[in-house]
Amino acid sequence: MTLILDLVRHGHAEPAGMGGDEPRALSARGLSYISKLGGRLRREGWRPTHALMSPFRRARESAAILLAGLDDAPLPEEVD
């Protein structure tokens, strides 16, 4: 059995504010990039069986965008 591991870094995020690093949201540029990447991966037949993400907001947003529209998409699992 072959294991394929795809690593995707979150999209570009807004600068850190008073709340620190964790609540940083994706910027407009990050949303656009991750949306385009998700479309390309779907067209290429990308079908992940698992999805892991950090608890940071930008990582959760990126995972949601990448998995949207996939048939039988896995629920992303949060890891520290």
Helices and strands as residue ranges (DSSP letters): H 28-43, E 52-53, H 57-67, E 77-78
